[in-house]
Amino acid sequence: MEISLPQSPEELKSFLGQLDRIVLQKVLEWARGCYKNILERLDELIARCRSKELSIEGLRGVWYQTCLGPVRVTRRLYRDREGRRRYLLDELMGMGRYRHITGSVQELALEMASTMPFRRSAEVLRKASAIDLPHQSIWRLVARVADPYLEKAKRELQWFLETGEIPQGEGRKVARLIVEADGVMLSLQREKERKAEVKLGIAYEGWEKVSKDRYRTVNKTAFAALGGGDAFWAGMSLKLQGRYDLGKVGDTIVGGDGAGWIKDGASYINGRFQLDRYHLHRELCTALGKDRETRSKVWRAIEQGEIEAGLRLLAEAKSRARGELMQRIAHAYSYLLENRCGLEDYRRGLSEEGKRLRRTGAIEGNVDKLVVRRMKNQGMSWSLKGIQRLLCLRFLVLEGKLTAWLRSQDQDEHNTWVTLPRQKIRHIVNRALRRDPSDWLKAELPALQGPHASRPWVKILRSLVEAPAL
C-alpha cells in the first residue's frame, strides 16, 4: 500500500493537509474488504446450516450500503417449497428486497433527516462519512419507517375511541401535571388546502433549575398531530395514560393561548384552563403599548386575582380612546373576556408551594424546537402524509425510540429459516479482523528453494521475483 508524494513544496503542503483523509480512504478500502470477507463466509455457513426445505438456486451479487461505503457482496439465492425466492444473508442482516442498507446507516440517515432537509442530509453524510445515499433513498426510508408506526398508532387510537379501553401503562401518580398546547401552520403542496395546522402538546411535572434564571421541564411528554381538537386530545390522553394514572393526578393545569380547541382540552382531561402569560402580556402591549400606566394597572389587577377590576380598567381605557387605538383596546378587552376562566394565576392560594411553581409558557419554545426548526421558515411545503411521517420520525428520535422500533420491524419482517452456531460466527469475525492486510506481500515461492531450483524456468522465475523495484 504505497502513496506517491508530489515534488513541489506547494503541492506537498496541500497533500499533507489532506493526509488524514487519504489515510482514512486507505483504511476504509481494507475495512470494506474485511466486511465483504466476513459476510461471504457467513453466507457459506448459512448454506451448511440451512433448512433442507430450501434449495440453492445460485449466486447473486448486490451492493450493501454500509458505514464503510458501498460494498458488493455475493450471496446465495434460495427457493423454498412454495417457489418463493429467498436471500438468507439479506434476511440475517435485517434487509428487505431492494433496500440493502445496514441498520447503522439507517439510524444515522434517519437522525440526519429528522433535523435537516433530505438533500442536505445526503450531502452532509457524503462529506462527513463514506455513506453515499441519494436523498430520494432517505425520503423512502423515512416512509418505510414511519408508515407502520403511524398505522399502529391509528389502530390504538381507533380502539380507544370505540371501546374506551385504556392500555396498561406505567401508572405514575403525581400531585400536579401541567399540560400545554399550541398550533403552528405549515404550507402544503399538492393538497386542496394551502395551509395545515399541526397541533402540539406537552405535559410535564414541574421544573428544575439549570443555571441562573434558566429552568427546564421535568419528565416531559410531547405529542403532535394533524386534524381536529377532539382527535388531538384523544391521542394526547392516550399517550399520557401510557405514562400516568390520570385518575390519580391531583391537579391538572391546561395552558394555552385561548384557542377554543385548547380550552376544550381542559374538560377532556379533567383539568382547569390557564391563559399563558406570554399571550396575555402580548395582547396588553399591543393594545396599550404607549400607555404604560394603564397597562401596569391592568396587569397588576389580574396578577392579584382582581379580574373584574382589570376588565373595568380596560373598558375605561377603551371609552377614552379613538380610532385605531380604540379598536386595539376593544380587541384586547374581548380577548380577556373570552378567556376569563383562565386569567387567574393557578398558583394563587398555594402558600409556600406556589412560590416554587412557575408560570405556564414552555410550549412556545417547544413549538420552535419540535416543529418550526425542521418544517417551517426554509421555503418548505409539505403533503399531509409528509407532515405526519416527519413528525413521527422526529418524535421517535427525540424520545430515543428509533433504534428499538427499527429492530422490532426487522424481527417482524424476517424469518431466516436458519440457526447459526455462535462459536462459528465468532471464529469467522475474529479471524477476519486479526488478519494482516499485508499478508499477501509475505507470500513465498517453494519452487525457488525446492529440488528443481537449478532448472531454467526456476532461474527465470527467480530473476523476476528478485528484480529491483523501478
SETI-877418 format. One line per field, with one value per residue (C-alpha): residue number from 1; x, y, z. Coordinates in Angstrom, 2 decimals. Last residue first. Example, Ala and Ser with C-alpha at 12.3 -4.5 7.8 and 13.67 -1.06 7.14 Angstrom:
! SETI-877418
gulum = [2|1];
px = [13.67|12.30];
py = [-1.06|-4.50];
pz = [7.14|7.80];
! end
This chain:
! SETI-877418
gulum = [470|469|468|467|466|465|464|463|462|461|460|459|458|457|456|455|454|453|452|451|450|449|448|447|446|445|444|443|442|441|440|439|438|437|436|435|434|433|432|431|430|429|428|427|426|425|424|423|422|421|420|419|418|417|416|415|414|413|412|411|410|409|408|407|406|405|404|403|402|401|400|399|398|397|396|395|394|393|392|391|390|389|388|387|386|385|384|383|382|381|380|379|378|377|376|375|374|373|372|371|370|369|368|367|366|365|364|363|362|361|360|359|358|357|356|355|354|353|352|351|350|349|348|347|346|345|344|343|342|341|340|339|338|337|336|335|334|333|332|331|330|329|328|327|326|325|324|323|322|321|320|319|318|317|316|315|314|313|312|311|310|309|308|307|306|305|304|303|302|301|300|299|298|297|296|295|294|293|292|291|290|289|288|287|286|285|284|283|282|281|280|279|278|277|276|275|274|273|272|271|270|269|268|267|266|265|264|263|262|261|260|259|258|257|256|255|254|253|252|251|250|249|248|247|246|245|244|243|242|241|240|239|238|237|236|235|234|233|232|231|230|229|228|227|226|225|224|223|222|221|220|219|218|217|216|215|214|213|212|211|210|209|208|207|206|205|204|203|202|201|200|199|198|197|196|195|194|193|192|191|190|189|188|187|186|185|184|183|182|181|180|179|178|177|176|175|174|173|172|171|170|169|168|167|166|165|164|163|162|161|160|159|158|157|156|155|154|153|152|151|150|149|148|147|146|145|144|143|142|141|140|139|138|137|136|135|134|133|132|131|130|129|128|127|126|125|124|123|122|121|120|119|118|117|116|115|114|113|112|111|110|109|108|107|106|105|104|103|102|101|100|99|98|97|96|95|94|93|92|91|90|89|88|87|86|85|84|83|82|81|80|79|78|77|76|75|74|73|72|71|70|69|68|67|66|65|64|63|62|61|60|59|58|57|56|55|54|53|52|51|50|49|48|47|46|45|44|43|42|41|40|39|38|37|36|35|34|33|32|31|30|29|28|27|26|25|24|23|22|21|20|19|18|17|16|15|14|13|12|11|10|9|8|7|6|5|4|3|2|1];
px = [11.71|11.93|14.91|14.18|14.28|10.95|11.52|15.06|13.84|11.13|13.76|16.00|13.05|12.33|15.97|16.18|18.56|15.91|14.15|14.67|12.97|14.12|12.74|9.83|8.54|7.51|6.81|4.00|4.85|3.22|-0.11|-0.05|-0.19|-3.76|-2.81|-5.77|-6.92|-10.25|-11.05|-10.22|-12.23|-15.34|-15.25|-14.49|-17.29|-19.74|-18.53|-18.99|-22.44|-23.82|-26.25|-29.94|-31.61|-35.05|-34.11|-37.52|-37.73|-40.42|-41.47|-37.93|-36.68|-39.55|-38.82|-35.19|-36.13|-38.54|-35.93|-33.39|-35.87|-37.25|-34.94|-37.77|-36.23|-35.59|-39.03|-40.61|-38.80|-39.71|-43.43|-43.44|-41.68|-44.21|-47.26|-46.02|-45.22|-48.70|-50.26|-48.07|-45.48|-44.12|-40.71|-39.19|-37.00|-39.23|-41.01|-40.55|-37.28|-36.91|-40.68|-41.77|-40.09|-37.71|-39.94|-43.15|-41.18|-40.06|-43.62|-44.97|-42.96|-45.44|-47.01|-45.95|-43.56|-44.02|-41.70|-43.58|-46.86|-45.71|-45.21|-48.86|-50.89|-53.71|-52.77|-50.60|-53.24|-52.97|-56.45|-56.98|-58.07|-61.85|-61.86|-60.56|-63.37|-63.41|-59.65|-59.79|-62.82|-60.98|-57.85|-59.88|-61.60|-58.18|-56.96|-60.14|-59.91|-56.32|-57.37|-59.86|-60.47|-59.61|-61.31|-64.03|-61.46|-59.32|-62.40|-63.11|-59.51|-59.72|-63.03|-61.52|-58.69|-61.05|-63.24|-60.20|-58.90|-56.78|-53.67|-52.00|-55.08|-55.02|-51.28|-51.59|-54.43|-52.56|-49.32|-51.09|-52.83|-49.51|-47.65|-49.99|-47.67|-48.19|-51.77|-53.42|-50.41|-48.74|-51.91|-52.19|-48.52|-48.75|-51.75|-50.09|-46.93|-48.98|-50.44|-54.17|-54.75|-57.53|-58.51|-58.19|-60.42|-58.61|-61.33|-62.62|-59.27|-58.90|-61.90|-59.85|-57.19|-59.71|-61.17|-57.88|-57.02|-53.24|-52.56|-52.18|-54.04|-53.41|-54.13|-54.35|-54.18|-53.41|-54.91|-57.41|-54.71|-52.69|-49.64|-47.29|-49.42|-52.34|-50.42|-50.16|-53.85|-54.81|-52.73|-54.28|-57.81|-56.88|-55.71|-58.71|-61.08|-59.16|-59.33|-56.66|-52.89|-50.92|-48.25|-47.45|-44.82|-44.08|-41.71|-40.35|-39.23|-39.27|-36.16|-35.11|-32.77|-32.65|-29.22|-28.44|-30.32|-33.11|-35.71|-39.31|-42.61|-44.50|-44.60|-47.05|-46.51|-48.97|-48.59|-51.33|-50.05|-52.25|-52.50|-52.15|-52.80|-55.79|-56.70|-53.30|-50.38|-48.29|-48.97|-47.56|-47.39|-49.40|-48.41|-50.71|-50.41|-50.83|-49.73|-50.29|-49.10|-49.49|-49.75|-49.66|-48.20|-49.01|-47.22|-49.28|-46.62|-49.25|-51.77|-53.98|-57.16|-60.40|-62.92|-64.22|-64.59|-62.33|-59.60|-59.71|-59.41|-56.47|-54.65|-55.29|-54.04|-50.89|-50.09|-50.70|-48.45|-45.69|-46.04|-45.85|-42.90|-40.09|-40.84|-41.71|-38.47|-36.50|-38.20|-37.07|-33.54|-33.44|-34.64|-31.80|-29.31|-27.20|-23.40|-22.08|-18.28|-18.55|-18.57|-18.94|-21.43|-23.43|-23.61|-24.84|-27.47|-28.81|-28.83|-30.92|-33.33|-33.82|-32.40|-33.12|-35.15|-33.33|-30.00|-31.46|-32.91|-29.60|-27.71|-30.25|-30.47|-26.69|-26.38|-29.12|-27.40|-28.97|-29.85|-33.28|-34.48|-35.81|-35.53|-32.51|-32.16|-28.65|-29.98|-32.63|-30.05|-27.94|-30.99|-31.71|-35.05|-37.02|-40.52|-41.34|-43.73|-41.17|-38.49|-36.01|-32.58|-30.23|-26.70|-24.59|-22.02|-21.40|-20.53|-19.68|-20.81|-19.19|-17.71|-20.89|-22.68|-24.84|-24.74|-24.34|-25.63|-24.19|-26.12|-25.08|-27.17|-30.52|-29.79|-32.70|-34.56|-36.60|-33.35|-33.25|-29.98|-26.84|-24.39|-25.64|-25.75|-22.07|-21.19|-23.18|-21.26|-18.01|-19.41|-20.35|-16.94|-14.98|-17.07|-16.53|-12.76|-12.61|-14.64|-12.27|-9.19|-10.66|-11.78|-8.23|-6.97|-9.70|-8.87|-5.18|-6.11|-8.49|-5.83|-3.24|-5.32|-3.21|-0.13|-1.01|-1.52|1.90|3.45|1.83|3.29|6.72|6.95|7.59|4.30|4.32|3.28|1.31|2.08|0.00];
py = [0.75|-2.02|-4.37|-7.79|-10.56|-12.07|-11.83|-13.23|-16.07|-17.00|-17.11|-19.32|-21.60|-21.97|-22.88|-25.68|-25.22|-24.83|-28.02|-29.82|-26.99|-23.50|-21.36|-23.78|-23.01|-19.48|-17.39|-14.97|-12.05|-9.36|-11.19|-10.88|-7.05|-6.76|-8.78|-10.97|-10.50|-8.96|-11.77|-14.49|-12.75|-12.49|-16.09|-17.52|-15.51|-16.79|-20.36|-20.01|-18.52|-21.53|-20.34|-21.17|-20.99|-20.33|-16.63|-15.26|-11.55|-8.89|-8.91|-9.11|-6.42|-4.11|-4.61|-3.69|-0.46|0.45|-0.19|2.01|4.86|5.02|7.67|10.14|12.78|10.26|8.62|12.07|13.43|10.38|10.61|14.33|13.58|10.96|13.02|16.09|14.02|12.48|15.93|16.96|19.56|22.98|24.31|27.75|27.37|29.07|25.83|22.09|21.47|24.49|25.02|21.62|20.26|23.08|26.04|24.57|23.52|27.08|28.35|25.36|26.30|29.10|28.22|30.22|28.79|26.84|27.09|30.06|28.20|25.53|28.15|29.25|27.51|30.09|31.63|29.35|28.88|32.57|33.94|34.70|31.24|31.47|34.98|33.75|35.22|38.39|38.79|38.54|40.85|43.51|43.11|43.56|46.63|48.03|47.55|49.08|52.08|52.69|52.56|55.40|56.89|56.07|57.27|54.63|51.90|52.97|52.72|49.21|48.17|49.45|47.58|44.35|44.62|45.38|42.39|40.09|41.05|37.92|39.83|39.07|40.36|43.66|44.07|43.54|46.05|48.63|48.13|48.57|51.70|53.26|52.10|53.83|53.63|49.89|49.73|47.46|45.60|45.53|44.13|41.37|40.42|40.27|37.93|35.77|35.36|34.96|31.76|31.54|28.77|26.21|23.71|19.95|16.92|15.59|16.47|19.39|21.17|20.07|22.19|25.25|24.18|23.60|27.05|28.90|30.79|30.93|27.81|26.16|23.13|22.61|19.21|18.82|15.69|13.12|9.79|9.37|10.21|7.15|8.26|7.01|5.20|7.35|10.38|8.90|8.02|11.45|13.15|10.97|11.71|15.36|15.59|13.74|16.05|19.16|18.42|17.14|16.94|15.56|16.25|14.72|15.50|14.09|16.00|14.36|17.63|20.93|23.04|26.16|29.09|32.26|31.28|27.74|24.52|24.81|22.06|22.45|20.68|17.51|17.83|17.59|18.84|19.37|20.21|20.74|20.99|23.30|22.91|25.53|25.80|23.45|21.07|19.37|19.07|21.31|22.50|25.31|24.73|26.48|26.04|25.13|25.29|23.07|22.97|20.30|20.69|17.67|18.03|15.63|12.78|9.07|7.08|4.19|2.91|1.99|-0.74|0.23|2.26|0.80|3.42|0.89|2.81|5.79|3.65|1.08|3.86|5.36|2.02|1.36|4.82|4.42|1.14|2.71|5.65|3.27|1.19|4.38|5.98|3.51|2.81|6.47|7.74|5.21|6.43|10.01|8.79|6.90|10.01|12.00|9.68|7.65|7.64|6.79|7.10|9.83|13.59|14.75|12.11|12.19|16.00|15.92|13.26|15.19|18.44|16.82|15.36|18.61|18.88|17.66|14.46|13.63|13.44|11.06|8.97|8.77|7.73|5.09|3.65|3.55|1.62|-0.80|-1.69|-0.66|-3.23|-1.98|-3.64|-6.71|-6.43|-6.16|-7.26|-8.71|-12.26|-11.55|-10.39|-13.48|-15.69|-14.42|-16.02|-16.85|-18.20|-21.46|-22.72|-25.35|-22.71|-21.25|-19.98|-17.37|-17.40|-14.33|-12.16|-8.86|-5.54|-2.98|0.67|2.82|1.83|2.94|0.44|0.45|-3.15|-3.61|-6.92|-10.05|-13.22|-16.84|-19.89|-21.64|-23.30|-25.38|-24.63|-27.32|-28.75|-25.88|-24.02|-24.84|-25.55|-22.78|-20.36|-21.07|-20.24|-17.00|-16.20|-16.58|-14.17|-11.72|-11.84|-11.45|-8.47|-6.74|-7.34|-5.99|-2.95|-2.43|-2.51|0.13|2.11|2.21|3.52|6.18|7.20|7.58|9.91|11.90|12.36|13.31|16.14|18.96|16.86|16.91|20.68|21.16|18.72|20.55|23.86|22.32|20.81|17.07|15.32|12.11|8.69|6.56|2.90|0.00];
pz = [-10.58|-7.98|-8.35|-9.89|-7.26|-8.18|-11.94|-11.76|-9.54|-12.08|-14.88|-12.74|-11.98|-15.72|-16.37|-13.69|-10.78|-8.09|-9.13|-5.80|-3.85|-2.82|-5.68|-6.17|-2.65|-3.76|-0.67|0.29|2.57|0.38|0.55|4.32|4.12|5.39|8.50|9.50|13.05|11.98|9.53|12.06|14.77|12.57|11.31|14.78|16.40|13.79|14.41|18.16|17.74|15.88|13.18|13.21|9.80|8.35|8.33|9.28|8.56|8.80|12.43|13.79|11.42|12.37|16.06|15.46|13.70|16.52|19.23|17.45|16.89|20.44|21.93|22.61|20.33|17.54|17.56|17.98|14.94|12.85|13.63|12.91|9.63|8.60|9.56|7.71|4.61|4.63|4.66|1.75|2.53|1.69|2.55|1.91|4.98|7.56|8.55|8.95|10.74|13.02|13.31|14.61|17.75|18.67|17.77|19.13|22.20|22.89|22.89|24.84|27.93|28.66|32.00|35.01|37.56|40.75|43.77|45.25|44.94|47.39|50.09|50.04|47.27|47.28|43.96|41.81|39.09|38.20|37.47|33.80|32.63|33.12|31.67|28.34|26.21|28.34|28.05|24.25|24.05|26.07|23.93|20.73|22.17|23.10|19.52|18.07|20.40|19.32|15.66|16.06|19.48|23.07|26.28|26.29|25.57|28.55|30.78|29.48|30.20|33.76|34.22|32.92|35.43|38.28|37.41|37.34|40.76|41.19|42.24|38.90|37.07|38.97|38.45|34.69|34.37|36.48|34.55|31.19|32.44|33.46|30.37|27.96|24.95|24.30|25.49|22.91|21.54|24.95|26.57|23.95|24.26|28.05|27.90|25.24|27.32|30.50|29.10|29.80|32.34|31.87|34.53|34.14|33.68|30.60|28.07|30.16|29.90|26.29|25.29|26.28|23.78|20.98|21.52|21.21|24.41|24.03|26.04|29.41|30.78|34.50|36.03|39.81|42.00|39.33|40.46|37.63|35.13|36.12|34.23|31.50|28.95|30.05|28.82|25.34|25.22|26.52|23.83|21.12|22.33|22.76|19.14|17.72|19.58|18.51|14.82|12.48|12.34|15.25|17.86|21.25|23.89|27.35|29.62|32.75|34.39|32.48|32.25|34.08|33.46|35.59|36.97|35.90|35.21|37.78|37.72|36.65|37.15|36.25|32.49|29.60|26.06|23.22|19.55|16.97|13.42|11.41|7.64|4.93|1.18|1.12|-1.68|-1.50|-3.95|-1.70|1.82|3.96|7.72|10.45|14.10|16.97|20.74|23.77|27.40|30.05|33.64|35.88|39.65|42.59|40.61|40.34|37.64|36.25|33.86|31.29|30.52|27.61|28.22|26.98|25.84|23.32|20.07|20.79|22.38|19.55|16.98|18.86|19.01|15.32|14.35|16.46|14.69|11.29|12.19|13.28|10.10|7.96|9.77|9.00|5.36|4.69|6.25|4.18|1.01|1.73|2.53|-0.76|-2.62|-1.00|-2.66|-0.20|-0.20|3.25|3.48|6.10|6.63|3.04|1.84|5.05|4.88|1.27|1.91|4.89|2.90|0.18|2.75|4.64|8.20|11.75|11.35|8.12|9.99|12.56|9.75|7.90|11.04|12.03|8.52|8.17|11.45|10.37|7.11|3.81|1.16|0.28|-2.94|-1.07|2.67|4.92|8.54|8.10|8.61|6.00|3.49|4.23|3.76|0.26|-0.56|-3.71|-3.25|-5.01|-2.34|-1.29|-0.71|-3.19|-2.21|-3.72|-2.37|-1.64|-3.40|-1.60|-3.23|-0.55|-0.72|1.98|5.33|7.15|4.89|1.75|0.51|-3.24|-4.58|-6.19|-6.90|-6.51|-7.47|-6.96|-3.62|-2.31|0.89|2.64|3.99|6.48|6.40|8.41|5.59|3.29|6.23|6.94|3.33|3.65|6.81|4.89|2.30|5.04|6.77|3.53|2.40|5.75|5.58|2.02|3.08|6.03|3.78|1.49|4.53|5.85|2.51|2.44|6.01|5.13|2.27|4.50|7.18|4.57|3.10|4.61|3.87|0.17|0.11|1.71|-0.79|-3.70|-2.53|-1.83|-5.34|-5.75|-5.03|-3.00|-4.31|-1.86|-1.28|0.00];
! end
